[in-house]
Amino acid sequence: MLTDAELTVLGLVVERPRHGYELDEVVSERGMRDWTALGFSSIYYVLGKLRDRGLIAEVAADRAHAKAKKTFTATDAGRQACAEAAEAAIAELRPVHPPVLIGLANSPAIPPGRLAAALARRAEAVEERLAEVRRAAAAQPDVPPFVRAIFDYSIAQLEAEAQWLTGGTI
């Protein structure tokens, strides 16, 4: 079983051989940091775990000096594990536990004026995030279809939340 962080890194290495710094750039460019817990240092930790499990291997290359970047490629076992885990992640409906649900469950404890203000702040944050994702998607018009699908899904989720927030359900 792969963690979400492991599957994310492995998937990027399956796309093509990459080094840690490049992985970090792709995670940022594609907006993946917003839905993964992948910081710069954790990428290297995950690469080590994937290597130790035989899912990736260092690309044999002439490195001019010891500080040259290590590039990793997926092994056959890594490609298979990635395909299986990605298929399961798409097909299986897993519970999501956004903190907003915990807040809503406890909203009777919030004074009405403060609850309305909190919802307004959330609506503003959702609109800002929606604009950011739309800008990121527009800045990358030639991405592969699976990357476009990630942007589209994120936009649809944010639009649904914005609609819910303007519906005045509380």
N, C-alpha and C positions, 0 to 999 in steps of 0.2 A: 504494500500500500504506500502510495506517495502522498506526502503532505501537499497542500496547495502551493507552497513556495517551491517544493521540489519539482512538482509538475510544471510550474511556470518556467523555471530555469531549464529543466530538461527539454521542454518544448522549444525554447529559444535555441538551444544547442542542436536539437534535431533539425531545425530549419537550416542551420549551417554552423560550421565550427566558429566558436566565439571565445573571446577572453572576458574576464570579469568586468573590466571597464566598459567594454562594448555592451555587455549584458545590462549594465546599469543604465547606459544611454538609451537602449531600446525600451527598457521598463519605463523610463521617464517619458520618452517620445510617444509611446502608445497609451500613456495614462494608466499603466498597470499598477503603479504605486498606490493608486486610489483604492484598489480592490485586492491588493496583495500586501502582505507584511514583509516586503523585501526592501530593506535598506541596503546601502552600498556594502557594508561589512557583512551583512547576512548572505549576500550573493556568494561570497568566497566560502563561507561556512557551508552553504548548500552545495556548492561545487565539490567541496571535499567529501561530503556525505555521498553524493552521486558517484564520485570516483571510487570511493571505498566499496560501494555496492556493485561496481562493475557496470554502471549504466552509462558512464562517460569515460573517456580516456584522454590523456594529454596528447596533442598532435606532436608527432616527432618533427622537430624543426631545429635548424641551426640557430641557437640563440647566442648572439654576439657577447652578451654578458649576463651575469646571474640575475640581474633585475629585469630582464626582458619579460614581457607578458607571456604567461602560459595560455595557450589556446587549447580549448577542449572540443572534442567531437563526440557524438553519440555512438555507442556500441550497438550491435544488433539487439542485445538484450535491452538497451536503453530505448531504442526505437519502438520495440514491442511494448515495453512497460508504459511508454508515453502514449501510444495508441490506445492501449487498454484503459489507462486511467483517464484519458481525455474523453473517450467514449462514455465511460461511466459518469464522469462529471456532467456531460451534456444530457444523458438519458435519465439519470436519477434525480428525483426531486428531493433535495435535502433541506431540512429546516434552516432558516436564516434567523439570526437573533440580533437584529439591529437594536441599539440602545433606545431608540425612540419608542419601541414597544414597551420596554420597561418603564419609561417615562409616562406613557399613556396609561399603563396599568395603575400607576400611582398618581395620576393627575388629579384625583379628588382631593389630594393633600395640598395642592397648589391653589393659592387664592385666585379667583377668576381673572382679575386684571393681569396678574403675572402669567397665568396660563396663556391668555390671549397674546401677550407680549412675546412669550417664548415661541409660540406658533408663528408669529410674525417674523421673528428672527430666523426661525427655521426656513420659512418660505423665502426669505431674502437669500439665505445661504444656498438653498436649492436652485434658485434662479441664477445666482452667481456661478455655481458649479455647472449648471446646464450651459451657460454661456462659454465657460472654459472648455468643456468637452466639445461643444460645437466648433469653437475656434481651433482646437487641436485636430479635429476631424477635417476641417476645411483646409488646414495647413498641410495636410498629407493626402492629397487627392488620388495619388497613384498607389496606395497601399493595396496589398493583396485582399481578396474578398473576406478572408477570415478576420483580418484586422478591422475592416470596415464593419463587419458584423458585431465586433466588440464595441465599437463606437456607437453603432445603431442601437444595440441593446442598452447601453448605458444611457443614451439619450431618451429612449422609451421609458426606462425606469424613472429617470428624473422628471420627465414630463408627467408620468402617472402620479408621482408624489406631489408635484406642483398642483396638479388638478385636484387631488385629494385635499391639499392644504387650502385651496380657495373654495372648497365645497362647504366649509363651515360645519363640519360634522361634530364638532365638540362645542 
